[in-house]
Amino acid sequence: MSLKKAPVLKVIAIIWIVFASLYVVYSEYQRVQIMVAQRAYNTGLRDAVNQLITQAQTCKAIPVTSGEVSVNLINIDCLNAAAEETAE
């Protein structure tokens, strides 16, 4: 009877090792996906802020919209320079 149990235990052990290995690989794959998505998000955010800064240096109003909310932004240094010119 013990001779018949040995192959069954080997099969169960092999299946368990395969299942555990697949679980670890899938878990690492998900972690890498999240890391790549986070890097892409941070890169896009940095690029958007850099573009906003570049546009603000032109001293023109910059229209910004999020959903239904819209505002115009302008560099405060441009406002200060305009106020100094009118004061002279």
C-alpha positions as a printed NumPy array, in Angstrom:
array([[  0.   ,   0.   ,   0.   ],
       [  2.838,   2.436,   0.735],
       [  4.229,   1.822,  -2.74 ],
       [  1.044,   3.247,  -4.246],
       [  1.08 ,   6.336,  -1.996],
       [  4.614,   7.379,  -2.982],
       [  3.81 ,   8.289,  -6.629],
       [  0.667,  10.133,  -5.53 ],
       [  2.652,  12.193,  -3.012],
       [  5.269,  12.986,  -5.669],
       [  2.573,  14.176,  -8.062],
       [  0.991,  16.314,  -5.346],
       [  4.391,  17.791,  -4.449],
       [  5.143,  18.6  ,  -8.092],
       [  1.732,  20.213,  -8.568],
       [  2.235,  22.252,  -5.391],
       [  5.696,  23.435,  -6.516],
       [  4.344,  24.416,  -9.946],
       [  1.387,  26.253,  -8.39 ],
       [  3.593,  28.095,  -5.876],
       [  6.066,  29.063,  -8.604],
       [  3.315,  30.408, -10.846],
       [  1.871,  32.377,  -7.947],
       [  5.233,  34.007,  -7.185],
       [  5.857,  34.838, -10.856],
       [  2.371,  36.358, -11.234],
       [  2.812,  38.389,  -8.057],
       [  6.133,  39.788,  -9.274],
       [  4.594,  40.55 , -12.674],
       [  1.846,  42.6  , -11.015],
       [  4.418,  44.456,  -8.889],
       [  6.418,  45.365, -12.005],
       [  3.249,  46.529, -13.786],
       [  2.398,  48.839, -10.886],
       [  5.94 ,  50.197, -10.781],
       [  5.918,  50.931, -14.533],
       [  2.519,  52.634, -14.309],
       [  3.71 ,  54.779, -11.366],
       [  6.83 ,  55.854, -13.282],
       [  4.727,  56.75 , -16.328],
       [  2.349,  58.78 , -14.151],
       [  5.214,  60.645, -12.467],
       [  6.876,  61.347, -15.819],
       [  3.634,  62.711, -17.266],
       [  3.056,  64.867, -14.206],
       [  6.603,  66.245, -14.355],
       [  6.259,  66.995, -18.077],
       [  2.939,  68.798, -17.515],
       [  4.416,  70.968, -14.745],
       [  7.486,  71.76 , -16.862],
       [  5.255,  72.768, -19.775],
       [  3.174,  74.968, -17.462],
       [  6.332,  76.666, -16.159],
       [  7.586,  77.26 , -19.708],
       [  4.274,  78.78 , -20.752],
       [  4.125,  80.933, -17.608],
       [  7.462,  82.526, -18.477],
       [  5.865,  84.119, -21.575],
       [  3.771,  86.422, -19.322],
       [  0.552,  85.451, -21.082],
       [ -2.546,  84.026, -19.408],
       [ -2.637,  80.233, -19.524],
       [ -6.093,  78.628, -19.704],
       [ -6.327,  75.513, -17.508],
       [ -9.37 ,  73.232, -17.525],
       [-10.321,  70.256, -15.374],
       [-13.711,  68.81 , -16.141],
       [-16.132,  71.719, -16.175],
       [-13.878,  74.055, -14.138],
       [-11.709,  76.471, -16.108],
       [ -9.296,  79.166, -14.896],
       [ -6.622,  81.406, -16.377],
       [ -3.195,  81.346, -14.738],
       [ -0.486,  83.994, -15.012],
       [  2.997,  84.266, -13.557],
       [  3.02 ,  86.584, -10.519],
       [  6.442,  87.933, -11.548],
       [  4.799,  89.276, -14.689],
       [  2.146,  91.034, -12.586],
       [  4.823,  92.535, -10.319],
       [  6.8  ,  93.762, -13.329],
       [  3.68 ,  95.357, -14.824],
       [  2.901,  97.062, -11.505],
       [  6.451,  98.435, -11.271],
       [  6.233,  99.817, -14.825],
       [  2.973, 101.648, -14.09 ],
       [  4.376, 103.024, -10.814],
       [  7.268, 104.733, -12.63 ]])
